[in-house]
Amino acid sequence: MGLGGISIWQLLIILVIVLLLFGTKRLRNLGSDLGNAVKGFKKAVSDSESKPEEPQKLEAEKKVIEGEAVKEEDKNKS
C-alpha cells in the first residue's frame, strides 16, 4: 500500500494520464511558475520581518523645524 491506500502502480497510471493530458512542456512551465511563486513568497516574508525596524529608525532621526505660519492674506497686506 502506498499513500492513502493508493498503490505505486495506480500513481504511475495517474502520472501517465496527466502527462498525456498536459504534455511535458506545460508541466515544466507550471513547475517553474510554482517555484518562482514560492521564491517570491519567501522573499516577501523575509522583507516583512525586516521592515518594522525602519520606522523606528526614522522616528529617532526626526528633526523639529521651527517656523511661523502666516496666511496669504496677511502676506499681501504687508
mmCIF file of the N, C-alpha and C atoms, coordinates in Angstrom:
data_MODEL
# 
_entry.id   MODEL 
# 
loop_
_atom_site.group_PDB 
_atom_site.id 
_atom_site.type_symbol 
_atom_site.label_atom_id 
_atom_site.label_alt_id 
_atom_site.label_comp_id 
_atom_site.label_asym_id 
_atom_site.label_entity_id 
_atom_site.label_seq_id 
_atom_site.pdbx_PDB_ins_code 
_atom_site.Cartn_x 
_atom_site.Cartn_y 
_atom_site.Cartn_z 
_atom_site.occupancy 
_atom_site.B_iso_or_equiv 
_atom_site.pdbx_formal_charge 
_atom_site.auth_seq_id 
_atom_site.auth_comp_id 
_atom_site.auth_asym_id 
_atom_site.auth_atom_id 
_atom_site.pdbx_PDB_model_num 
ATOM 1   N N  . MET A 1 1  ? 0.832  -1.195 0.000   1.00 0.00 ? 1  MET A N  1 
ATOM 2   C CA . MET A 1 1  ? 0.000  0.000  0.000   1.00 0.00 ? 1  MET A CA 1 
ATOM 3   C C  . MET A 1 1  ? 0.869  1.247  0.000   1.00 0.00 ? 1  MET A C  1 
ATOM 4   N N  . GLY A 1 2  ? 0.447  2.230  -0.726  1.00 0.00 ? 2  GLY A N  1 
ATOM 5   C CA . GLY A 1 2  ? 1.195  3.475  -0.808  1.00 0.00 ? 2  GLY A CA 1 
ATOM 6   C C  . GLY A 1 2  ? 0.503  4.575  -0.013  1.00 0.00 ? 2  GLY A C  1 
ATOM 7   N N  . LEU A 1 3  ? 0.454  5.715  -0.604  1.00 0.00 ? 3  LEU A N  1 
ATOM 8   C CA . LEU A 1 3  ? -0.136 6.884  0.021   1.00 0.00 ? 3  LEU A CA 1 
ATOM 9   C C  . LEU A 1 3  ? -1.656 6.765  0.090   1.00 0.00 ? 3  LEU A C  1 
ATOM 10  N N  . GLY A 1 4  ? -2.221 6.777  1.270   1.00 0.00 ? 4  GLY A N  1 
ATOM 11  C CA . GLY A 1 4  ? -3.678 6.778  1.421   1.00 0.00 ? 4  GLY A CA 1 
ATOM 12  C C  . GLY A 1 4  ? -4.367 5.600  0.775   1.00 0.00 ? 4  GLY A C  1 
ATOM 13  N N  . GLY A 1 5  ? -3.731 4.455  0.713   1.00 0.00 ? 5  GLY A N  1 
ATOM 14  C CA . GLY A 1 5  ? -4.347 3.267  0.127   1.00 0.00 ? 5  GLY A CA 1 
ATOM 15  C C  . GLY A 1 5  ? -4.165 3.172  -1.378  1.00 0.00 ? 5  GLY A C  1 
ATOM 16  N N  . ILE A 1 6  ? -3.392 4.066  -1.975  1.00 0.00 ? 6  ILE A N  1 
ATOM 17  C CA . ILE A 1 6  ? -3.148 4.029  -3.426  1.00 0.00 ? 6  ILE A CA 1 
ATOM 18  C C  . ILE A 1 6  ? -1.798 3.362  -3.646  1.00 0.00 ? 6  ILE A C  1 
ATOM 19  N N  . SER A 1 7  ? -1.780 2.347  -4.488  1.00 0.00 ? 7  SER A N  1 
ATOM 20  C CA . SER A 1 7  ? -0.520 1.639  -4.735  1.00 0.00 ? 7  SER A CA 1 
ATOM 21  C C  . SER A 1 7  ? 0.358  2.427  -5.699  1.00 0.00 ? 7  SER A C  1 
ATOM 22  N N  . ILE A 1 8  ? 1.591  2.012  -5.825  1.00 0.00 ? 8  ILE A N  1 
ATOM 23  C CA . ILE A 1 8  ? 2.560  2.687  -6.700  1.00 0.00 ? 8  ILE A CA 1 
ATOM 24  C C  . ILE A 1 8  ? 2.125  2.584  -8.163  1.00 0.00 ? 8  ILE A C  1 
ATOM 25  N N  . TRP A 1 9  ? 1.499  1.496  -8.545  1.00 0.00 ? 9  TRP A N  1 
ATOM 26  C CA . TRP A 1 9  ? 1.060  1.319  -9.932  1.00 0.00 ? 9  TRP A CA 1 
ATOM 27  C C  . TRP A 1 9  ? -0.059 2.297  -10.265 1.00 0.00 ? 9  TRP A C  1 
ATOM 28  N N  . GLN A 1 10 ? -0.955 2.512  -9.328  1.00 0.00 ? 10 GLN A N  1 
ATOM 29  C CA . GLN A 1 10 ? -2.037 3.468  -9.572  1.00 0.00 ? 10 GLN A CA 1 
ATOM 30  C C  . GLN A 1 10 ? -1.480 4.883  -9.705  1.00 0.00 ? 10 GLN A C  1 
ATOM 31  N N  . LEU A 1 11 ? -0.481 5.212  -8.886  1.00 0.00 ? 11 LEU A N  1 
ATOM 32  C CA . LEU A 1 11 ? 0.154  6.522  -9.000  1.00 0.00 ? 11 LEU A CA 1 
ATOM 33  C C  . LEU A 1 11 ? 0.851  6.696  -10.351 1.00 0.00 ? 11 LEU A C  1 
ATOM 34  N N  . LEU A 1 12 ? 1.512  5.641  -10.836 1.00 0.00 ? 12 LEU A N  1 
ATOM 35  C CA . LEU A 1 12 ? 2.171  5.713  -12.145 1.00 0.00 ? 12 LEU A CA 1 
ATOM 36  C C  . LEU A 1 12 ? 1.155  5.898  -13.268 1.00 0.00 ? 12 LEU A C  1 
ATOM 37  N N  . ILE A 1 13 ? 0.020  5.217  -13.179 1.00 0.00 ? 13 ILE A N  1 
ATOM 38  C CA . ILE A 1 13 ? -1.021 5.369  -14.198 1.00 0.00 ? 13 ILE A CA 1 
ATOM 39  C C  . ILE A 1 13 ? -1.561 6.798  -14.189 1.00 0.00 ? 13 ILE A C  1 
ATOM 40  N N  . ILE A 1 14 ? -1.773 7.351  -13.016 1.00 0.00 ? 14 ILE A N  1 
ATOM 41  C CA . ILE A 1 14 ? -2.252 8.737  -12.923 1.00 0.00 ? 14 ILE A CA 1 
ATOM 42  C C  . ILE A 1 14 ? -1.219 9.697  -13.514 1.00 0.00 ? 14 ILE A C  1 
ATOM 43  N N  . LEU A 1 15 ? 0.060  9.462  -13.237 1.00 0.00 ? 15 LEU A N  1 
ATOM 44  C CA . LEU A 1 15 ? 1.135  10.295 -13.776 1.00 0.00 ? 15 LEU A CA 1 
ATOM 45  C C  . LEU A 1 15 ? 1.153  10.253 -15.301 1.00 0.00 ? 15 LEU A C  1 
ATOM 46  N N  . VAL A 1 16 ? 0.997  9.069  -15.875 1.00 0.00 ? 16 VAL A N  1 
ATOM 47  C CA . VAL A 1 16 ? 0.982  8.931  -17.341 1.00 0.00 ? 16 VAL A CA 1 
ATOM 48  C C  . VAL A 1 16 ? -0.210 9.672  -17.933 1.00 0.00 ? 16 VAL A C  1 
ATOM 49  N N  . ILE A 1 17 ? -1.370 9.572  -17.309 1.00 0.00 ? 17 ILE A N  1 
ATOM 50  C CA . ILE A 1 17 ? -2.566 10.270 -17.815 1.00 0.00 ? 17 ILE A CA 1 
ATOM 51  C C  . ILE A 1 17 ? -2.359 11.784 -17.757 1.00 0.00 ? 17 ILE A C  1 
ATOM 52  N N  . VAL A 1 18 ? -1.788 12.280 -16.653 1.00 0.00 ? 18 VAL A N  1 
ATOM 53  C CA . VAL A 1 18 ? -1.527 13.720 -16.529 1.00 0.00 ? 18 VAL A CA 1 
ATOM 54  C C  . VAL A 1 18 ? -0.536 14.173 -17.602 1.00 0.00 ? 18 VAL A C  1 
ATOM 55  N N  . LEU A 1 19 ? 0.514  13.388 -17.846 1.00 0.00 ? 19 LEU A N  1 
ATOM 56  C CA . LEU A 1 19 ? 1.481  13.734 -18.888 1.00 0.00 ? 19 LEU A CA 1 
ATOM 57  C C  . LEU A 1 19 ? 0.825  13.774 -20.268 1.00 0.00 ? 19 LEU A C  1 
ATOM 58  N N  . LEU A 1 20 ? -0.070 12.828 -20.544 1.00 0.00 ? 20 LEU A N  1 
ATOM 59  C CA . LEU A 1 20 ? -0.753 12.813 -21.838 1.00 0.00 ? 20 LEU A CA 1 
ATOM 60  C C  . LEU A 1 20 ? -1.697 14.005 -21.988 1.00 0.00 ? 20 LEU A C  1 
ATOM 61  N N  . LEU A 1 21 ? -2.361 14.387 -20.910 1.00 0.00 ? 21 LEU A N  1 
ATOM 62  C CA . LEU A 1 21 ? -3.317 15.497 -20.985 1.00 0.00 ? 21 LEU A CA 1 
ATOM 63  C C  . LEU A 1 21 ? -2.618 16.848 -21.140 1.00 0.00 ? 21 LEU A C  1 
ATOM 64  N N  . PHE A 1 22 ? -1.598 17.085 -20.342 1.00 0.00 ? 22 PHE A N  1 
ATOM 65  C CA . PHE A 1 22 ? -0.984 18.404 -20.317 1.00 0.00 ? 22 PHE A CA 1 
ATOM 66  C C  . PHE A 1 22 ? 0.293  18.510 -21.127 1.00 0.00 ? 22 PHE A C  1 
ATOM 67  N N  . GLY A 1 23 ? 1.016  17.445 -21.289 1.00 0.00 ? 23 GLY A N  1 
ATOM 68  C CA . GLY A 1 23 ? 2.284  17.496 -22.014 1.00 0.00 ? 23 GLY A CA 1 
ATOM 69  C C  . GLY A 1 23 ? 3.411  17.926 -21.107 1.00 0.00 ? 23 GLY A C  1 
ATOM 70  N N  . THR A 1 24 ? 4.615  17.548 -21.477 1.00 0.00 ? 24 THR A N  1 
ATOM 71  C CA . THR A 1 24 ? 5.769  17.828 -20.625 1.00 0.00 ? 24 THR A CA 1 
ATOM 72  C C  . THR A 1 24 ? 6.121  19.312 -20.599 1.00 0.00 ? 24 THR A C  1 
ATOM 73  N N  . LYS A 1 25 ? 5.915  20.016 -21.711 1.00 0.00 ? 25 LYS A N  1 
ATOM 74  C CA . LYS A 1 25 ? 6.276  21.434 -21.762 1.00 0.00 ? 25 LYS A CA 1 
ATOM 75  C C  . LYS A 1 25 ? 5.402  22.249 -20.818 1.00 0.00 ? 25 LYS A C  1 
ATOM 76  N N  . ARG A 1 26 ? 4.112  21.997 -20.826 1.00 0.00 ? 26 ARG A N  1 
ATOM 77  C CA . ARG A 1 26 ? 3.211  22.737 -19.953 1.00 0.00 ? 26 ARG A CA 1 
ATOM 78  C C  . ARG A 1 26 ? 3.486  22.411 -18.486 1.00 0.00 ? 26 ARG A C  1 
ATOM 79  N N  . LEU A 1 27 ? 3.780  21.150 -18.189 1.00 0.00 ? 27 LEU A N  1 
ATOM 80  C CA . LEU A 1 27 ? 4.099  20.776 -16.810 1.00 0.00 ? 27 LEU A CA 1 
ATOM 81  C C  . LEU A 1 27 ? 5.410  21.417 -16.351 1.00 0.00 ? 27 LEU A C  1 
ATOM 82  N N  . ARG A 1 28 ? 6.385  21.515 -17.263 1.00 0.00 ? 28 ARG A N  1 
ATOM 83  C CA . ARG A 1 28 ? 7.648  22.165 -16.926 1.00 0.00 ? 28 ARG A CA 1 
ATOM 84  C C  . ARG A 1 28 ? 7.415  23.636 -16.623 1.00 0.00 ? 28 ARG A C  1 
ATOM 85  N N  . ASN A 1 29 ? 6.600  24.299 -17.456 1.00 0.00 ? 29 ASN A N  1 
ATOM 86  C CA . ASN A 1 29 ? 6.279  25.709 -17.209 1.00 0.00 ? 29 ASN A CA 1 
ATOM 87  C C  . ASN A 1 29 ? 5.534  25.878 -15.894 1.00 0.00 ? 29 ASN A C  1 
ATOM 88  N N  . LEU A 1 30 ? 4.626  24.975 -15.618 1.00 0.00 ? 30 LEU A N  1 
ATOM 89  C CA . LEU A 1 30 ? 3.872  25.027 -14.370 1.00 0.00 ? 30 LEU A CA 1 
ATOM 90  C C  . LEU A 1 30 ? 4.802  24.875 -13.172 1.00 0.00 ? 30 LEU A C  1 
ATOM 91  N N  . GLY A 1 31 ? 5.768  23.968 -13.284 1.00 0.00 ? 31 GLY A N  1 
ATOM 92  C CA . GLY A 1 31 ? 6.734  23.763 -12.202 1.00 0.00 ? 31 GLY A CA 1 
ATOM 93  C C  . GLY A 1 31 ? 7.604  24.982 -11.970 1.00 0.00 ? 31 GLY A C  1 
ATOM 94  N N  . SER A 1 32 ? 8.065  25.609 -13.048 1.00 0.00 ? 32 SER A N  1 
ATOM 95  C CA . SER A 1 32 ? 8.910  26.800 -12.890 1.00 0.00 ? 32 SER A CA 1 
ATOM 96  C C  . SER A 1 32 ? 8.093  27.966 -12.342 1.00 0.00 ? 32 SER A C  1 
ATOM 97  N N  . ASP A 1 33 ? 6.847  28.108 -12.774 1.00 0.00 ? 33 ASP A N  1 
ATOM 98  C CA . ASP A 1 33 ? 5.990  29.164 -12.234 1.00 0.00 ? 33 ASP A CA 1 
ATOM 99  C C  . ASP A 1 33 ? 5.736  28.956 -10.746 1.00 0.00 ? 33 ASP A C  1 
ATOM 100 N N  . LEU A 1 34 ? 5.522  27.715 -10.363 1.00 0.00 ? 34 LEU A N  1 
ATOM 101 C CA . LEU A 1 34 ? 5.300  27.406 -8.955  1.00 0.00 ? 34 LEU A CA 1 
ATOM 102 C C  . LEU A 1 34 ? 6.558  27.706 -8.141  1.00 0.00 ? 34 LEU A C  1 
ATOM 103 N N  . GLY A 1 35 ? 7.715  27.359 -8.679  1.00 0.00 ? 35 GLY A N  1 
ATOM 104 C CA . GLY A 1 35 ? 8.977  27.647 -8.000  1.00 0.00 ? 35 GLY A CA 1 
ATOM 105 C C  . GLY A 1 35 ? 9.204  29.141 -7.825  1.00 0.00 ? 35 GLY A C  1 
ATOM 106 N N  . ASN A 1 36 ? 8.909  29.932 -8.865  1.00 0.00 ? 36 ASN A N  1 
ATOM 107 C CA . ASN A 1 36 ? 9.051  31.386 -8.769  1.00 0.00 ? 36 ASN A CA 1 
ATOM 108 C C  . ASN A 1 36 ? 8.078  31.972 -7.753  1.00 0.00 ? 36 ASN A C  1 
ATOM 109 N N  . ALA A 1 37 ? 6.876  31.423 -7.687  1.00 0.00 ? 37 ALA A N  1 
ATOM 110 C CA . ALA A 1 37 ? 5.898  31.906 -6.717  1.00 0.00 ? 37 ALA A CA 1 
ATOM 111 C C  . ALA A 1 37 ? 6.366  31.633 -5.292  1.00 0.00 ? 37 ALA A C  1 
ATOM 112 N N  . VAL A 1 38 ? 6.946  30.464 -5.063  1.00 0.00 ? 38 VAL A N  1 
ATOM 113 C CA . VAL A 1 38 ? 7.449  30.131 -3.727  1.00 0.00 ? 38 VAL A CA 1 
ATOM 114 C C  . VAL A 1 38 ? 8.613  31.043 -3.358  1.00 0.00 ? 38 VAL A C  1 
ATOM 115 N N  . LYS A 1 39 ? 9.513  31.308 -4.314  1.00 0.00 ? 39 LYS A N  1 
ATOM 116 C CA . LYS A 1 39 ? 10.640 32.211 -4.050  1.00 0.00 ? 39 LYS A CA 1 
ATOM 117 C C  . LYS A 1 39 ? 10.145 33.616 -3.731  1.00 0.00 ? 39 LYS A C  1 
ATOM 118 N N  . GLY A 1 40 ? 9.163  34.090 -4.489  1.00 0.00 ? 40 GLY A N  1 
ATOM 119 C CA . GLY A 1 40 ? 8.599  35.415 -4.233  1.00 0.00 ? 40 GLY A CA 1 
ATOM 120 C C  . GLY A 1 40 ? 7.938  35.495 -2.867  1.00 0.00 ? 40 GLY A C  1 
ATOM 121 N N  . PHE A 1 41 ? 7.247  34.424 -2.477  1.00 0.00 ? 41 PHE A N  1 
ATOM 122 C CA . PHE A 1 41 ? 6.594  34.392 -1.175  1.00 0.00 ? 41 PHE A CA 1 
ATOM 123 C C  . PHE A 1 41 ? 7.630  34.432 -0.058  1.00 0.00 ? 41 PHE A C  1 
ATOM 124 N N  . LYS A 1 42 ? 8.697  33.648 -0.194  1.00 0.00 ? 42 LYS A N  1 
ATOM 125 C CA . LYS A 1 42 ? 9.750  33.631 0.829   1.00 0.00 ? 42 LYS A CA 1 
ATOM 126 C C  . LYS A 1 42 ? 10.411 35.007 0.941   1.00 0.00 ? 42 LYS A C  1 
ATOM 127 N N  . LYS A 1 43 ? 10.635 35.660 -0.203  1.00 0.00 ? 43 LYS A N  1 
ATOM 128 C CA . LYS A 1 43 ? 11.257 36.978 -0.184  1.00 0.00 ? 43 LYS A CA 1 
ATOM 129 C C  . LYS A 1 43 ? 10.340 37.998 0.486   1.00 0.00 ? 43 LYS A C  1 
ATOM 130 N N  . ALA A 1 44 ? 9.044  37.927 0.204   1.00 0.00 ? 44 ALA A N  1 
ATOM 131 C CA . ALA A 1 44 ? 8.098  38.853 0.816   1.00 0.00 ? 44 ALA A CA 1 
ATOM 132 C C  . ALA A 1 44 ? 8.021  38.643 2.321   1.00 0.00 ? 44 ALA A C  1 
ATOM 133 N N  . VAL A 1 45 ? 8.075  37.401 2.759   1.00 0.00 ? 45 VAL A N  1 
ATOM 134 C CA . VAL A 1 45 ? 8.019  37.119 4.192   1.00 0.00 ? 45 VAL A CA 1 
ATOM 135 C C  . VAL A 1 45 ? 9.279  37.641 4.873   1.00 0.00 ? 45 VAL A C  1 
ATOM 136 N N  . SER A 1 46 ? 10.440 37.417 4.269   1.00 0.00 ? 46 SER A N  1 
ATOM 137 C CA . SER A 1 46 ? 11.675 37.891 4.891   1.00 0.00 ? 46 SER A CA 1 
ATOM 138 C C  . SER A 1 46 ? 11.750 39.416 4.867   1.00 0.00 ? 46 SER A C  1 
ATOM 139 N N  . ASP A 1 47 ? 11.216 40.069 3.827   1.00 0.00 ? 47 ASP A N  1 
ATOM 140 C CA . ASP A 1 47 ? 11.203 41.528 3.771   1.00 0.00 ? 47 ASP A CA 1 
ATOM 141 C C  . ASP A 1 47 ? 10.274 42.104 4.826   1.00 0.00 ? 47 ASP A C  1 
ATOM 142 N N  . SER A 1 48 ? 9.133  41.474 5.046   1.00 0.00 ? 48 SER A N  1 
ATOM 143 C CA . SER A 1 48 ? 8.178  42.000 6.020   1.00 0.00 ? 48 SER A CA 1 
ATOM 144 C C  . SER A 1 48 ? 8.708  41.861 7.439   1.00 0.00 ? 48 SER A C  1 
ATOM 145 N N  . GLU A 1 49 ? 9.578  40.887 7.689   1.00 0.00 ? 49 GLU A N  1 
ATOM 146 C CA . GLU A 1 49 ? 10.164 40.738 9.012   1.00 0.00 ? 49 GLU A CA 1 
ATOM 147 C C  . GLU A 1 49 ? 11.193 41.827 9.283   1.00 0.00 ? 49 GLU A C  1 
ATOM 148 N N  . SER A 1 50 ? 11.857 42.328 8.262   1.00 0.00 ? 50 SER A N  1 
ATOM 149 C CA . SER A 1 50 ? 12.890 43.346 8.464   1.00 0.00 ? 50 SER A CA 1 
ATOM 150 C C  . SER A 1 50 ? 12.317 44.763 8.423   1.00 0.00 ? 50 SER A C  1 
ATOM 151 N N  . LYS A 1 51 ? 11.135 44.973 7.903   1.00 0.00 ? 51 LYS A N  1 
ATOM 152 C CA . LYS A 1 51 ? 10.573 46.314 7.765   1.00 0.00 ? 51 LYS A CA 1 
ATOM 153 C C  . LYS A 1 51 ? 10.192 46.987 9.085   1.00 0.00 ? 51 LYS A C  1 
ATOM 154 N N  . PRO A 1 52 ? 9.739  46.302 10.123  1.00 0.00 ? 52 PRO A N  1 
ATOM 155 C CA . PRO A 1 52 ? 9.363  47.021 11.340  1.00 0.00 ? 52 PRO A CA 1 
ATOM 156 C C  . PRO A 1 52 ? 10.494 47.820 11.965  1.00 0.00 ? 52 PRO A C  1 
ATOM 157 N N  . GLU A 1 53 ? 11.735 47.502 11.686  1.00 0.00 ? 53 GLU A N  1 
ATOM 158 C CA . GLU A 1 53 ? 12.854 48.239 12.243  1.00 0.00 ? 53 GLU A CA 1 
ATOM 159 C C  . GLU A 1 53 ? 13.021 49.613 11.588  1.00 0.00 ? 53 GLU A C  1 
ATOM 160 N N  . GLU A 1 54 ? 12.643 49.763 10.347  1.00 0.00 ? 54 GLU A N  1 
ATOM 161 C CA . GLU A 1 54 ? 12.858 51.008 9.628   1.00 0.00 ? 54 GLU A CA 1 
ATOM 162 C C  . GLU A 1 54 ? 12.074 52.181 10.209  1.00 0.00 ? 54 GLU A C  1 
ATOM 163 N N  . PRO A 1 55 ? 10.771 52.047 10.547  1.00 0.00 ? 55 PRO A N  1 
ATOM 164 C CA . PRO A 1 55 ? 10.061 53.199 11.118  1.00 0.00 ? 55 PRO A CA 1 
ATOM 165 C C  . PRO A 1 55 ? 10.666 53.662 12.441  1.00 0.00 ? 55 PRO A C  1 
ATOM 166 N N  . GLN A 1 56 ? 11.226 52.766 13.228  1.00 0.00 ? 56 GLN A N  1 
ATOM 167 C CA . GLN A 1 56 ? 11.851 53.158 14.478  1.00 0.00 ? 56 GLN A CA 1 
ATOM 168 C C  . GLN A 1 56 ? 13.082 54.014 14.195  1.00 0.00 ? 56 GLN A C  1 
ATOM 169 N N  . LYS A 1 57 ? 13.828 53.684 13.164  1.00 0.00 ? 57 LYS A N  1 
ATOM 170 C CA . LYS A 1 57 ? 14.991 54.482 12.787  1.00 0.00 ? 57 LYS A CA 1 
ATOM 171 C C  . LYS A 1 57 ? 14.551 55.892 12.399  1.00 0.00 ? 57 LYS A C  1 
ATOM 172 N N  . LEU A 1 58 ? 13.480 55.976 11.615  1.00 0.00 ? 58 LEU A N  1 
ATOM 173 C CA . LEU A 1 58 ? 13.011 57.275 11.156  1.00 0.00 ? 58 LEU A CA 1 
ATOM 174 C C  . LEU A 1 58 ? 12.549 58.135 12.318  1.00 0.00 ? 58 LEU A C  1 
ATOM 175 N N  . GLU A 1 59 ? 11.877 57.540 13.302  1.00 0.00 ? 59 GLU A N  1 
ATOM 176 C CA . GLU A 1 59 ? 11.420 58.302 14.451  1.00 0.00 ? 59 GLU A CA 1 
ATOM 177 C C  . GLU A 1 59 ? 12.601 58.862 15.239  1.00 0.00 ? 59 GLU A C  1 
ATOM 178 N N  . ALA A 1 60 ? 13.689 58.121 15.320  1.00 0.00 ? 60 ALA A N  1 
ATOM 179 C CA . ALA A 1 60 ? 14.865 58.580 16.057  1.00 0.00 ? 60 ALA A CA 1 
ATOM 180 C C  . ALA A 1 60 ? 15.547 59.733 15.333  1.00 0.00 ? 60 ALA A C  1 
ATOM 181 N N  . GLU A 1 61 ? 15.384 59.821 14.025  1.00 0.00 ? 61 GLU A N  1 
ATOM 182 C CA . GLU A 1 61 ? 16.054 60.850 13.236  1.00 0.00 ? 61 GLU A CA 1 
ATOM 183 C C  . GLU A 1 61 ? 15.169 62.063 12.977  1.00 0.00 ? 61 GLU A C  1 
ATOM 184 N N  . LYS A 1 62 ? 13.986 62.137 13.585  1.00 0.00 ? 62 LYS A N  1 
ATOM 185 C CA . LYS A 1 62 ? 13.085 63.265 13.353  1.00 0.00 ? 62 LYS A CA 1 
ATOM 186 C C  . LYS A 1 62 ? 13.730 64.557 13.844  1.00 0.00 ? 62 LYS A C  1 
ATOM 187 N N  . LYS A 1 63 ? 13.528 65.606 13.082  1.00 0.00 ? 63 LYS A N  1 
ATOM 188 C CA . LYS A 1 63 ? 14.059 66.904 13.448  1.00 0.00 ? 63 LYS A CA 1 
ATOM 189 C C  . LYS A 1 63 ? 12.898 67.891 13.523  1.00 0.00 ? 63 LYS A C  1 
ATOM 190 N N  . VAL A 1 64 ? 12.984 68.813 14.432  1.00 0.00 ? 64 VAL A N  1 
ATOM 191 C CA . VAL A 1 64 ? 11.948 69.825 14.582  1.00 0.00 ? 64 VAL A CA 1 
ATOM 192 C C  . VAL A 1 64 ? 12.351 71.036 13.763  1.00 0.00 ? 64 VAL A C  1 
ATOM 193 N N  . ILE A 1 65 ? 11.441 71.479 12.934  1.00 0.00 ? 65 ILE A N  1 
ATOM 194 C CA . ILE A 1 65 ? 11.678 72.670 12.125  1.00 0.00 ? 65 ILE A CA 1 
ATOM 195 C C  . ILE A 1 65 ? 10.824 73.782 12.715  1.00 0.00 ? 65 ILE A C  1 
ATOM 196 N N  . GLU A 1 66 ? 11.478 74.815 13.169  1.00 0.00 ? 66 GLU A N  1 
ATOM 197 C CA . GLU A 1 66 ? 10.745 75.920 13.774  1.00 0.00 ? 66 GLU A CA 1 
ATOM 198 C C  . GLU A 1 66 ? 10.405 76.929 12.690  1.00 0.00 ? 66 GLU A C  1 
ATOM 199 N N  . GLY A 1 67 ? 9.218  77.496 12.803  1.00 0.00 ? 67 GLY A N  1 
ATOM 200 C CA . GLY A 1 67 ? 8.796  78.487 11.843  1.00 0.00 ? 67 GLY A CA 1 
ATOM 201 C C  . GLY A 1 67 ? 7.505  79.127 12.301  1.00 0.00 ? 67 GLY A C  1 
ATOM 202 N N  . GLU A 1 68 ? 6.974  79.990 11.469  1.00 0.00 ? 68 GLU A N  1 
ATOM 203 C CA . GLU A 1 68 ? 5.746  80.690 11.802  1.00 0.00 ? 68 GLU A CA 1 
ATOM 204 C C  . GLU A 1 68 ? 4.798  80.551 10.632  1.00 0.00 ? 68 GLU A C  1 
ATOM 205 N N  . ALA A 1 69 ? 3.548  80.221 10.943  1.00 0.00 ? 69 ALA A N  1 
ATOM 206 C CA . ALA A 1 69 ? 2.539  80.094 9.904   1.00 0.00 ? 69 ALA A CA 1 
ATOM 207 C C  . ALA A 1 69 ? 1.910  81.453 9.659   1.00 0.00 ? 69 ALA A C  1 
ATOM 208 N N  . VAL A 1 70 ? 1.887  81.864 8.389   1.00 0.00 ? 70 VAL A N  1 
ATOM 209 C CA . VAL A 1 70 ? 1.314  83.154 8.021   1.00 0.00 ? 70 VAL A CA 1 
ATOM 210 C C  . VAL A 1 70 ? 0.345  82.928 6.884   1.00 0.00 ? 70 VAL A C  1 
ATOM 211 N N  . LYS A 1 71 ? -0.843 83.532 6.969   1.00 0.00 ? 71 LYS A N  1 
ATOM 212 C CA . LYS A 1 71 ? -1.840 83.408 5.905   1.00 0.00 ? 71 LYS A CA 1 
ATOM 213 C C  . LYS A 1 71 ? -1.395 84.210 4.693   1.00 0.00 ? 71 LYS A C  1 
ATOM 214 N N  . GLU A 1 72 ? -1.853 83.804 3.529   1.00 0.00 ? 72 GLU A N  1 
ATOM 215 C CA . GLU A 1 72 ? -1.519 84.514 2.292   1.00 0.00 ? 72 GLU A CA 1 
ATOM 216 C C  . GLU A 1 72 ? -2.082 85.934 2.334   1.00 0.00 ? 72 GLU A C  1 
ATOM 217 N N  . GLU A 1 73 ? -3.256 86.087 2.947   1.00 0.00 ? 73 GLU A N  1 
ATOM 218 C CA . GLU A 1 73 ? -3.876 87.416 3.018   1.00 0.00 ? 73 GLU A CA 1 
ATOM 219 C C  . GLU A 1 73 ? -2.983 88.372 3.798   1.00 0.00 ? 73 GLU A C  1 
ATOM 220 N N  . ASP A 1 74 ? -2.386 87.851 4.896   1.00 0.00 ? 74 ASP A N  1 
ATOM 221 C CA . ASP A 1 74 ? -1.540 88.707 5.724   1.00 0.00 ? 74 ASP A CA 1 
ATOM 222 C C  . ASP A 1 74 ? -0.243 89.074 4.980   1.00 0.00 ? 74 ASP A C  1 
ATOM 223 N N  . LYS A 1 75 ? 0.252  88.182 4.143   1.00 0.00 ? 75 LYS A N  1 
ATOM 224 C CA . LYS A 1 75 ? 1.461  88.475 3.368   1.00 0.00 ? 75 LYS A CA 1 
ATOM 225 C C  . LYS A 1 75 ? 1.205  89.592 2.374   1.00 0.00 ? 75 LYS A C  1 
ATOM 226 N N  . ASN A 1 76 ? 0.030  89.545 1.724   1.00 0.00 ? 76 ASN A N  1 
ATOM 227 C CA . ASN A 1 76 ? -0.286 90.538 0.714   1.00 0.00 ? 76 ASN A CA 1 
ATOM 228 C C  . ASN A 1 76 ? -0.514 91.916 1.327   1.00 0.00 ? 76 ASN A C  1 
ATOM 229 N N  . LYS A 1 77 ? -1.001 91.998 2.579   1.00 0.00 ? 77 LYS A N  1 
ATOM 230 C CA . LYS A 1 77 ? -1.274 93.266 3.225   1.00 0.00 ? 77 LYS A CA 1 
ATOM 231 C C  . LYS A 1 77 ? 0.006  94.010 3.609   1.00 0.00 ? 77 LYS A C  1 
ATOM 232 N N  . SER A 1 78 ? 1.071  93.292 3.901   1.00 0.00 ? 78 SER A N  1 
ATOM 233 C CA . SER A 1 78 ? 2.270  93.985 4.377   1.00 0.00 ? 78 SER A CA 1 
ATOM 234 C C  . SER A 1 78 ? 3.099  94.556 3.288   1.00 0.00 ? 78 SER A C  1 
# 
